[in-house]
């Protein structure tokens, strides 16, 4: 039987080991939600041994605290809990796909309408702007530290196109404001991860402009 998740604390009862994973070719929302959960557990549940699995993370997200702890190769472990973020189907799970069959409990947090509930416990909110928004609603706001807030804010701004896409709601804006109140460097996050162009991107743009003249 598949159950909804009321809050993250209810999923963590009796858990001593946990694995966190996102989808293949991780984007901002995937990285933000996985690392946000990892940092939240590290801060508030240090007794839970937690591993986070992500395929190679784009360099623009390397500012997120403990991103170097993300594992690119599966370790043969049997976890009490496997948390899947921003994944709509099992074939989209990255390097930790084996945990679906070996973990005692599986839980999925997502916002894709195509996700019909792939885990034993699910929180899928298609109306949400991002998986980071869904995750935030499951956490205790006062327990979200600055590092966790930075990760969650990154995921939200990337899946909303810096609050320009139609998925952006008043709730999204209120949530982003709450994260900003954690004293995160929100301007730098936007500039470095969304607006800043790489040298190669600038070369391509320059060539396109020259050819259009």
N, C-alpha and C positions, 0 to 999 in steps of 0.2 A: 504494500500500500504506500502510495506517495503522499507525503504530507507537506503542508505549507510551513514556512519558517516565520515565527512570530518575532523573534529577536535572536541575535547571534549567540547570546548566553545560553539559550535553550539547546542549541546544537552542540555546545561545548561541554555539556554535563558528562562527567566521567571520562573525558578525552585526555589522554596523556601524550599522544603523538598525532600530528596532523600534517597533511601535505596540501599545498595550494598550487593550482595550475590554471593557465589560461589557454587561449586558442593558438593555433599555428600562426606564424608571422604576426607577433603581438603588436597592437597599435596602442595609442595613448590610453584608451579606456581599459583595455586588457591589462596593460602594465600598471596603471593607476589603481585598479581594483585589487589586483593580486598583491601588489606591494602595500597598498593601504591596509589590507587584511593582515598581512605579515607584520607590519609595524604596530598595528593595534594589538595583536596577540603578544608580540614581544614586550610591549609596554604594560599590558594589563593581565596577561596570562603567561608569565615567564615559566610557570611550571609545565606548560605544554611544549614539548619538543616539536618545533615547526620547521618544515622545509618548504621552500617555494621553487617551483619549476617553471622556467620560461625559455623559449627558444631565444636566439640572439636578440637582445634588446637594442633598438635604434639608439645611437649615441646621444641624441637630444634628450633622452630620458635618464641619462646616467647621473644626473644631479640628485635623483631620488635616493634618500638614505637607504643604505644596505642593498642597493641594487647589485652589488658585487656578490651578494649571498645567493642570488638566483642560480639554480643549477640547470645546466644545459643537457645533462645526461641523466637518465633514470638510474636511481639507486635501488637495488633489490631490497625493499623494505615493505613490511605490512603495517600500514597505518590504521589507527583507530578511526580517523576521519579524513576524507578526501573532499576538499572544497574546490569546486570548479567555477570559474568566473568568466563571464562574457562568452561562454561556449554554448552554441545552440544544438549541437549533436556530438555524439561520442567520437565520430571520425574527425572532428575538428580539434580535439584535445591534442596538445603538443606532446612533448617528451614524456609526460607522466600518464599517458593513456592507460597503462597497465593497472594503475591504481583503481580504476573503475571496478575491476574484478577481484581485487585483493583487499581493499579497505573494508573495515567493518561497517562503516556508515559513509554514504556519499551524499553530498549536498551541492546544489547548483543555484547560483545567484546570477541572474541574467535579465536582459530587457528585450531580447529578440522575440518577435511575435511567432516565429517558426518553432520556438522551443516549447514543446508540449509537456515538459517535465521529465528530464532524462535521468534524474537521480532519485534516491529514496526520499530526500527532502528537497523542496524547491521553493524558490522565491523568484518568480518571473513576472515582471511588470512591464508589459509592452508600451504603456503610456509614458514610462520614465525616459528621460533624455539619454541615460547611460546606465551601465552596470554600476558605476561609482555612485550614482544617485540612489539606486536600489540598495546598495550596501550601506550607505550612510543612514538610511532609515532603520536599519537593523542594529546599528551601534548605539552606544550611550554617548551622546554628544560631549558630555563633560570629560569623557575618557579618551577623546580624540586629541592626540598631541599634535604639535606643529608638523612633524615629519609625516605623520599619517594624513593630515589635512592637505599637505602639499601634493601627495600622491593622488588623493581623491579629487582635488581641484583640477589637476592635470587631466585626469580622465574625463571630467565633465566638459572642460573647455574644448577638448579635442573632438568629442562626439557631438558637440553642439555647434562646432565651427565658430567658437568664441561667441556663443549665445545668439547666433544668427539663424540656425536651422529651425524648422517648424517644430521639432521635438522639444524646444525650449519652452518651459511653462513658468508661471509665477512661482511654483514650488521650487523649480530649478534655480531661479534667481535667489530665492530666500535661502536655499541650501548653500549656494555659492557664497552668499554674504556671511553665513555662519562660519564657513571655512576661512574666509578672509579675516574674520575676527580672531582667528588663531595666530595672527601676525605673520602670515605666510608672505613671501615676496611675489605676489600675484602678477605684478607688471613684468618682472624678470621671467617668470614661468611662461607667460604669453609670448614675450619677445624671443626667448631662447628656443622654445619648443614648437612654436606655431608660425611666427613671422620671419625669423631669421633664415636666410637662404645659405646653402652650402656653396662653396667655391664652384662646384660642378653645376649646380642649379643656376648660378649667376652667369656662367659661361653659356649654358643652353639658352637662357633668356636673352643674353646679349646677341647671340647668333641669330635668334628668331627676330629680334628687333632690326638687326642689320639687313636681314633678308626681306623684311617687310617694307623697307624704304625704296 
